[in-house]
Amino acid sequence: MAQIPESQQKVKFYQTGTFTVGNRLLDEEHRSVQATIDRSNSLDSGHRACQGCGEALGARFAIDAAIRATGNQLIAANATGCLEVFTTPYPETAWSVPWIHSLFGNAAAVASGIAAAMKVKGREEVRVIAQGGDGGTTDIGFGCLSGTFDRNDDVLYICYNNQAYMNTGVQRSSATPGAARTATTMPVGAEPGNAFNTGKSVPLIAMAHNIPYVATASVHDLHDLENKVTRAMGVRGARYIEIFVPCPLGWGSKPGDTVKVARLAVESGMYPLFEAVDGELTGVTKIRRHMPVGEYLKLQRRFAHVLKPTNAHQLEQLQAIADRNIKRFDLLSREGETS
């Protein structure tokens, strides 16, 4: 049998760990599968999320990973928001895990109370997760979240960041990026869309609290997401994971492009993936193929005005933000240094 030239048998990294043919090149235990008897299906069929909902995808994989890591000893507190509304239309629920609905702004406090109650009862093997969107996390629930961090309560808080208040009509949150169109930041005037130099980065604020574990993740890399949740559940004390979850309805993207949009956010530098332990950065996910920010924006109608020649300065500002992220977190791998 003739030997295949090396140039023809080289396998790209992106072909493995996905549902493509490259999946077959991995050992069976490392292959990606769509369904397995080992998966708990914490977020089951019957929910009413939109087609292509990044939040539904992220929540399912995050909570499933937490259930596996804790041996099914898990309670989840859920802030008001999209995730709560589309999974629990009264009197139904799509959750297969003990689940408590909190107010919009106190999910972290409710979770801290649950953790304290389990400790008093001598049930410290029961672990607690709080979860909410960026509105209930970066805005309304920010004080309760900071309190959880300050006390180092044994809670993992997961923020599903879709960069606006999607459940109430796509209003701006403090996680909305500059120039983005929302119902409250319309694309009109000389500086259309959301104002630049506003908002906050809760992952960096969580690091400033010196809590045991902080990470960012994205639904385009579910293995990385699950690994980070698993590591978080192996730690005691306050932990924070923010998951990037594109919203087709609010962003004006195609439902089938959700994973692609999430990938481009990371590969352009707009959403860096990293981990931190005790306030110190311990690891980053390198960009394998550096893409210009425009490639990420053009898939979303919320940025349509930015791509017009009259608003080229806004595109330059967004590119500058991505470039700063790349420099700050040292995101470029040797392979990804050229576009």
VODOBA-175400 format. One record per residue (C-alpha): residue number from 1; x, y, z. Coordinates in steps of 0.25 Angstrom, whole numbers, plus 5000, padded with zeros to 4 digits. Layout:
REM residues N
<n: NUM; x: X; y: Y; z: Z>
...
***
This chain:
REM residues 339
<n: 1; x: 5000; y: 5000; z: 5000>
<n: 2; x: 5006; y: 5013; z: 4996>
<n: 3; x: 5009; y: 5023; z: 5007>
<n: 4; x: 5000; y: 5035; z: 5007>
<n: 5; x: 5008; y: 5048; z: 5006>
<n: 6; x: 5009; y: 5056; z: 5019>
<n: 7; x: 5003; y: 5068; z: 5013>
<n: 8; x: 4990; y: 5060; z: 5010>
<n: 9; x: 4988; y: 5053; z: 5023>
<n: 10; x: 4990; y: 5065; z: 5032>
<n: 11; x: 4978; y: 5066; z: 5041>
<n: 12; x: 4974; y: 5080; z: 5045>
<n: 13; x: 4971; y: 5082; z: 5060>
<n: 14; x: 4957; y: 5087; z: 5058>
<n: 15; x: 4953; y: 5074; z: 5051>
<n: 16; x: 4954; y: 5066; z: 5064>
<n: 17; x: 4944; y: 5067; z: 5076>
<n: 18; x: 4933; y: 5071; z: 5067>
<n: 19; x: 4922; y: 5063; z: 5059>
<n: 20; x: 4931; y: 5063; z: 5046>
<n: 21; x: 4939; y: 5052; z: 5041>
<n: 22; x: 4951; y: 5056; z: 5049>
<n: 23; x: 4943; y: 5051; z: 5061>
<n: 24; x: 4947; y: 5036; z: 5057>
<n: 25; x: 4961; y: 5039; z: 5059>
<n: 26; x: 4960; y: 5040; z: 5074>
<n: 27; x: 4959; y: 5029; z: 5084>
<n: 28; x: 4944; y: 5025; z: 5086>
<n: 29; x: 4944; y: 5031; z: 5100>
<n: 30; x: 4948; y: 5045; z: 5095>
<n: 31; x: 4938; y: 5046; z: 5083>
<n: 32; x: 4927; y: 5056; z: 5083>
<n: 33; x: 4913; y: 5049; z: 5083>
<n: 34; x: 4900; y: 5055; z: 5082>
<n: 35; x: 4893; y: 5046; z: 5091>
<n: 36; x: 4898; y: 5036; z: 5102>
<n: 37; x: 4892; y: 5028; z: 5114>
<n: 38; x: 4902; y: 5035; z: 5122>
<n: 39; x: 4897; y: 5049; z: 5120>
<n: 40; x: 4887; y: 5053; z: 5131>
<n: 41; x: 4879; y: 5063; z: 5121>
<n: 42; x: 4877; y: 5073; z: 5133>
<n: 43; x: 4870; y: 5082; z: 5123>
<n: 44; x: 4860; y: 5073; z: 5116>
<n: 45; x: 4851; y: 5073; z: 5104>
<n: 46; x: 4838; y: 5082; z: 5105>
<n: 47; x: 4845; y: 5096; z: 5108>
<n: 48; x: 4841; y: 5107; z: 5099>
<n: 49; x: 4854; y: 5114; z: 5095>
<n: 50; x: 4855; y: 5120; z: 5082>
<n: 51; x: 4862; y: 5113; z: 5070>
<n: 52; x: 4877; y: 5114; z: 5072>
<n: 53; x: 4876; y: 5119; z: 5086>
<n: 54; x: 4891; y: 5119; z: 5091>
<n: 55; x: 4886; y: 5120; z: 5106>
<n: 56; x: 4878; y: 5107; z: 5105>
<n: 57; x: 4890; y: 5100; z: 5099>
<n: 58; x: 4900; y: 5106; z: 5109>
<n: 59; x: 4891; y: 5103; z: 5121>
<n: 60; x: 4889; y: 5088; z: 5117>
<n: 61; x: 4903; y: 5085; z: 5116>
<n: 62; x: 4907; y: 5093; z: 5128>
<n: 63; x: 4897; y: 5087; z: 5138>
<n: 64; x: 4900; y: 5073; z: 5132>
<n: 65; x: 4914; y: 5075; z: 5135>
<n: 66; x: 4911; y: 5079; z: 5149>
<n: 67; x: 4902; y: 5068; z: 5152>
<n: 68; x: 4913; y: 5058; z: 5147>
<n: 69; x: 4923; y: 5065; z: 5156>
<n: 70; x: 4915; y: 5064; z: 5168>
<n: 71; x: 4909; y: 5050; z: 5167>
<n: 72; x: 4895; y: 5056; z: 5164>
<n: 73; x: 4896; y: 5064; z: 5178>
<n: 74; x: 4892; y: 5078; z: 5172>
<n: 75; x: 4882; y: 5089; z: 5174>
<n: 76; x: 4880; y: 5100; z: 5165>
<n: 77; x: 4875; y: 5114; z: 5168>
<n: 78; x: 4871; y: 5122; z: 5155>
<n: 79; x: 4869; y: 5137; z: 5154>
<n: 80; x: 4857; y: 5142; z: 5146>
<n: 81; x: 4860; y: 5144; z: 5131>
<n: 82; x: 4859; y: 5136; z: 5118>
<n: 83; x: 4865; y: 5123; z: 5124>
<n: 84; x: 4854; y: 5123; z: 5135>
<n: 85; x: 4843; y: 5127; z: 5126>
<n: 86; x: 4845; y: 5117; z: 5114>
<n: 87; x: 4848; y: 5105; z: 5123>
<n: 88; x: 4837; y: 5107; z: 5134>
<n: 89; x: 4824; y: 5112; z: 5128>
<n: 90; x: 4814; y: 5109; z: 5139>
<n: 91; x: 4811; y: 5098; z: 5143>
<n: 92; x: 4821; y: 5091; z: 5134>
<n: 93; x: 4836; y: 5090; z: 5135>
<n: 94; x: 4847; y: 5085; z: 5126>
<n: 95; x: 4857; y: 5083; z: 5138>
<n: 96; x: 4861; y: 5069; z: 5143>
<n: 97; x: 4869; y: 5075; z: 5155>
<n: 98; x: 4864; y: 5081; z: 5168>
<n: 99; x: 4862; y: 5096; z: 5163>
<n: 100; x: 4858; y: 5108; z: 5171>
<n: 101; x: 4853; y: 5121; z: 5164>
<n: 102; x: 4858; y: 5134; z: 5170>
<n: 103; x: 4855; y: 5148; z: 5168>
<n: 104; x: 4862; y: 5156; z: 5157>
<n: 105; x: 4873; y: 5161; z: 5166>
<n: 106; x: 4875; y: 5151; z: 5177>
<n: 107; x: 4879; y: 5138; z: 5171>
<n: 108; x: 4893; y: 5138; z: 5177>
<n: 109; x: 4887; y: 5141; z: 5191>
<n: 110; x: 4877; y: 5130; z: 5190>
<n: 111; x: 4888; y: 5120; z: 5186>
<n: 112; x: 4896; y: 5125; z: 5198>
<n: 113; x: 4884; y: 5122; z: 5207>
<n: 114; x: 4883; y: 5108; z: 5201>
<n: 115; x: 4898; y: 5105; z: 5203>
<n: 116; x: 4897; y: 5110; z: 5217>
<n: 117; x: 4885; y: 5102; z: 5220>
<n: 118; x: 4891; y: 5089; z: 5214>
<n: 119; x: 4903; y: 5092; z: 5223>
<n: 120; x: 4895; y: 5093; z: 5236>
<n: 121; x: 4888; y: 5080; z: 5232>
<n: 122; x: 4901; y: 5073; z: 5230>
<n: 123; x: 4899; y: 5071; z: 5215>
<n: 124; x: 4911; y: 5078; z: 5210>
<n: 125; x: 4912; y: 5067; z: 5199>
<n: 126; x: 4900; y: 5075; z: 5193>
<n: 127; x: 4906; y: 5086; z: 5184>
<n: 128; x: 4899; y: 5099; z: 5179>
<n: 129; x: 4898; y: 5106; z: 5166>
<n: 130; x: 4892; y: 5120; z: 5164>
<n: 131; x: 4890; y: 5124; z: 5149>
<n: 132; x: 4884; y: 5136; z: 5142>
<n: 133; x: 4886; y: 5145; z: 5130>
<n: 134; x: 4895; y: 5157; z: 5128>
<n: 135; x: 4883; y: 5166; z: 5133>
<n: 136; x: 4881; y: 5159; z: 5145>
<n: 137; x: 4896; y: 5157; z: 5148>
<n: 138; x: 4903; y: 5170; z: 5143>
<n: 139; x: 4892; y: 5179; z: 5147>
<n: 140; x: 4880; y: 5176; z: 5156>
<n: 141; x: 4887; y: 5165; z: 5164>
<n: 142; x: 4901; y: 5171; z: 5164>
<n: 143; x: 4901; y: 5174; z: 5179>
<n: 144; x: 4896; y: 5160; z: 5183>
<n: 145; x: 4907; y: 5154; z: 5175>
<n: 146; x: 4918; y: 5163; z: 5180>
<n: 147; x: 4913; y: 5159; z: 5194>
<n: 148; x: 4914; y: 5144; z: 5191>
<n: 149; x: 4928; y: 5146; z: 5186>
<n: 150; x: 4932; y: 5155; z: 5198>
<n: 151; x: 4927; y: 5144; z: 5208>
<n: 152; x: 4933; y: 5133; z: 5199>
<n: 153; x: 4920; y: 5125; z: 5200>
<n: 154; x: 4921; y: 5111; z: 5194>
<n: 155; x: 4913; y: 5114; z: 5181>
<n: 156; x: 4916; y: 5113; z: 5167>
<n: 157; x: 4910; y: 5125; z: 5159>
<n: 158; x: 4908; y: 5123; z: 5144>
<n: 159; x: 4904; y: 5135; z: 5136>
<n: 160; x: 4899; y: 5133; z: 5122>
<n: 161; x: 4903; y: 5145; z: 5115>
<n: 162; x: 4895; y: 5149; z: 5103>
<n: 163; x: 4898; y: 5164; z: 5104>
<n: 164; x: 4884; y: 5170; z: 5107>
<n: 165; x: 4871; y: 5168; z: 5114>
<n: 166; x: 4865; y: 5158; z: 5104>
<n: 167; x: 4853; y: 5154; z: 5112>
<n: 168; x: 4847; y: 5167; z: 5113>
<n: 169; x: 4850; y: 5173; z: 5099>
<n: 170; x: 4864; y: 5174; z: 5096>
<n: 171; x: 4868; y: 5186; z: 5105>
<n: 172; x: 4882; y: 5190; z: 5107>
<n: 173; x: 4890; y: 5183; z: 5119>
<n: 174; x: 4904; y: 5187; z: 5125>
<n: 175; x: 4909; y: 5175; z: 5117>
<n: 176; x: 4904; y: 5181; z: 5103>
<n: 177; x: 4916; y: 5184; z: 5095>
<n: 178; x: 4918; y: 5198; z: 5089>
<n: 179; x: 4911; y: 5201; z: 5076>
<n: 180; x: 4901; y: 5190; z: 5078>
<n: 181; x: 4886; y: 5192; z: 5074>
<n: 182; x: 4876; y: 5189; z: 5085>
<n: 183; x: 4862; y: 5195; z: 5088>
<n: 184; x: 4868; y: 5205; z: 5097>
<n: 185; x: 4881; y: 5208; z: 5088>
<n: 186; x: 4875; y: 5210; z: 5074>
<n: 187; x: 4884; y: 5212; z: 5062>
<n: 188; x: 4882; y: 5227; z: 5060>
<n: 189; x: 4890; y: 5240; z: 5061>
<n: 190; x: 4905; y: 5242; z: 5059>
<n: 191; x: 4908; y: 5231; z: 5069>
<n: 192; x: 4898; y: 5220; z: 5066>
<n: 193; x: 4895; y: 5209; z: 5076>
<n: 194; x: 4901; y: 5207; z: 5090>
<n: 195; x: 4911; y: 5217; z: 5095>
<n: 196; x: 4925; y: 5212; z: 5096>
<n: 197; x: 4933; y: 5212; z: 5109>
<n: 198; x: 4921; y: 5207; z: 5117>
<n: 199; x: 4918; y: 5195; z: 5124>
<n: 200; x: 4926; y: 5185; z: 5132>
<n: 201; x: 4934; y: 5172; z: 5132>
<n: 202; x: 4928; y: 5163; z: 5143>
<n: 203; x: 4939; y: 5152; z: 5141>
<n: 204; x: 4950; y: 5163; z: 5144>
<n: 205; x: 4942; y: 5168; z: 5156>
<n: 206; x: 4941; y: 5154; z: 5161>
<n: 207; x: 4956; y: 5152; z: 5160>
<n: 208; x: 4957; y: 5165; z: 5168>
<n: 209; x: 4950; y: 5158; z: 5179>
<n: 210; x: 4961; y: 5148; z: 5179>
<n: 211; x: 4951; y: 5136; z: 5179>
<n: 212; x: 4956; y: 5122; z: 5177>
<n: 213; x: 4951; y: 5121; z: 5162>
<n: 214; x: 4947; y: 5129; z: 5151>
<n: 215; x: 4946; y: 5125; z: 5136>
<n: 216; x: 4939; y: 5130; z: 5123>
<n: 217; x: 4934; y: 5120; z: 5113>
<n: 218; x: 4926; y: 5119; z: 5100>
<n: 219; x: 4916; y: 5110; z: 5094>
<n: 220; x: 4925; y: 5108; z: 5081>
<n: 221; x: 4934; y: 5099; z: 5090>
<n: 222; x: 4925; y: 5090; z: 5099>
<n: 223; x: 4937; y: 5082; z: 5103>
<n: 224; x: 4944; y: 5094; z: 5109>
<n: 225; x: 4931; y: 5098; z: 5115>
<n: 226; x: 4929; y: 5085; z: 5122>
<n: 227; x: 4943; y: 5084; z: 5126>
<n: 228; x: 4942; y: 5098; z: 5133>
<n: 229; x: 4929; y: 5094; z: 5140>
<n: 230; x: 4936; y: 5081; z: 5145>
<n: 231; x: 4948; y: 5088; z: 5150>
<n: 232; x: 4939; y: 5098; z: 5157>
<n: 233; x: 4931; y: 5088; z: 5164>
<n: 234; x: 4944; y: 5082; z: 5170>
<n: 235; x: 4946; y: 5094; z: 5177>
<n: 236; x: 4940; y: 5099; z: 5190>
<n: 237; x: 4936; y: 5114; z: 5192>
<n: 238; x: 4931; y: 5125; z: 5182>
<n: 239; x: 4933; y: 5122; z: 5168>
<n: 240; x: 4928; y: 5129; z: 5155>
<n: 241; x: 4927; y: 5125; z: 5141>
<n: 242; x: 4922; y: 5134; z: 5130>
<n: 243; x: 4917; y: 5126; z: 5117>
<n: 244; x: 4916; y: 5134; z: 5104>
<n: 245; x: 4902; y: 5130; z: 5098>
<n: 246; x: 4898; y: 5137; z: 5085>
<n: 247; x: 4883; y: 5141; z: 5084>
<n: 248; x: 4878; y: 5140; z: 5070>
<n: 249; x: 4865; y: 5148; z: 5073>
<n: 250; x: 4872; y: 5159; z: 5080>
<n: 251; x: 4885; y: 5159; z: 5071>
<n: 252; x: 4878; y: 5158; z: 5058>
<n: 253; x: 4886; y: 5146; z: 5054>
<n: 254; x: 4882; y: 5133; z: 5047>
<n: 255; x: 4878; y: 5122; z: 5057>
<n: 256; x: 4887; y: 5112; z: 5050>
<n: 257; x: 4899; y: 5122; z: 5052>
<n: 258; x: 4899; y: 5122; z: 5067>
<n: 259; x: 4911; y: 5113; z: 5069>
<n: 260; x: 4918; y: 5121; z: 5057>
<n: 261; x: 4915; y: 5134; z: 5063>
<n: 262; x: 4921; y: 5129; z: 5077>
<n: 263; x: 4933; y: 5124; z: 5070>
<n: 264; x: 4936; y: 5137; z: 5063>
<n: 265; x: 4934; y: 5145; z: 5075>
<n: 266; x: 4946; y: 5137; z: 5081>
<n: 267; x: 4954; y: 5137; z: 5069>
<n: 268; x: 4953; y: 5152; z: 5067>
<n: 269; x: 4957; y: 5155; z: 5081>
<n: 270; x: 4944; y: 5161; z: 5085>
<n: 271; x: 4941; y: 5150; z: 5095>
<n: 272; x: 4954; y: 5145; z: 5102>
<n: 273; x: 4953; y: 5131; z: 5108>
<n: 274; x: 4962; y: 5130; z: 5121>
<n: 275; x: 4963; y: 5124; z: 5135>
<n: 276; x: 4967; y: 5130; z: 5148>
<n: 277; x: 4970; y: 5124; z: 5162>
<n: 278; x: 4970; y: 5132; z: 5174>
<n: 279; x: 4970; y: 5145; z: 5166>
<n: 280; x: 4982; y: 5141; z: 5157>
<n: 281; x: 4981; y: 5138; z: 5142>
<n: 282; x: 4985; y: 5123; z: 5141>
<n: 283; x: 4981; y: 5120; z: 5126>
<n: 284; x: 4975; y: 5125; z: 5113>
<n: 285; x: 4970; y: 5119; z: 5101>
<n: 286; x: 4979; y: 5123; z: 5089>
<n: 287; x: 4972; y: 5128; z: 5076>
<n: 288; x: 4976; y: 5118; z: 5065>
<n: 289; x: 4971; y: 5126; z: 5054>
<n: 290; x: 4971; y: 5141; z: 5056>
<n: 291; x: 4959; y: 5147; z: 5049>
<n: 292; x: 4955; y: 5162; z: 5047>
<n: 293; x: 4944; y: 5167; z: 5056>
<n: 294; x: 4936; y: 5171; z: 5043>
<n: 295; x: 4934; y: 5156; z: 5040>
<n: 296; x: 4928; y: 5154; z: 5054>
<n: 297; x: 4919; y: 5167; z: 5053>
<n: 298; x: 4913; y: 5164; z: 5039>
<n: 299; x: 4906; y: 5152; z: 5044>
<n: 300; x: 4897; y: 5160; z: 5053>
<n: 301; x: 4887; y: 5171; z: 5049>
<n: 302; x: 4890; y: 5178; z: 5062>
<n: 303; x: 4903; y: 5183; z: 5056>
<n: 304; x: 4898; y: 5185; z: 5042>
<n: 305; x: 4900; y: 5200; z: 5043>
<n: 306; x: 4914; y: 5199; z: 5048>
<n: 307; x: 4918; y: 5193; z: 5034>
<n: 308; x: 4913; y: 5205; z: 5027>
<n: 309; x: 4924; y: 5214; z: 5021>
<n: 310; x: 4919; y: 5226; z: 5029>
<n: 311; x: 4921; y: 5218; z: 5042>
<n: 312; x: 4935; y: 5213; z: 5039>
<n: 313; x: 4940; y: 5219; z: 5052>
<n: 314; x: 4931; y: 5210; z: 5060>
<n: 315; x: 4937; y: 5198; z: 5054>
<n: 316; x: 4951; y: 5203; z: 5057>
<n: 317; x: 4947; y: 5205; z: 5071>
<n: 318; x: 4942; y: 5191; z: 5072>
<n: 319; x: 4954; y: 5185; z: 5066>
<n: 320; x: 4963; y: 5193; z: 5076>
<n: 321; x: 4955; y: 5187; z: 5087>
<n: 322; x: 4958; y: 5173; z: 5081>
<n: 323; x: 4972; y: 5176; z: 5079>
<n: 324; x: 4974; y: 5181; z: 5094>
<n: 325; x: 4968; y: 5168; z: 5098>
<n: 326; x: 4977; y: 5160; z: 5090>
<n: 327; x: 4989; y: 5168; z: 5096>
<n: 328; x: 4984; y: 5167; z: 5110>
<n: 329; x: 4982; y: 5152; z: 5110>
<n: 330; x: 4992; y: 5148; z: 5100>
<n: 331; x: 4982; y: 5141; z: 5092>
<n: 332; x: 4990; y: 5139; z: 5079>
<n: 333; x: 4996; y: 5125; z: 5077>
<n: 334; x: 5007; y: 5124; z: 5067>
<n: 335; x: 4998; y: 5118; z: 5057>
<n: 336; x: 4987; y: 5129; z: 5059>
<n: 337; x: 4997; y: 5141; z: 5057>
<n: 338; x: 4992; y: 5144; z: 5043>
<n: 339; x: 4978; y: 5145; z: 5038>
***
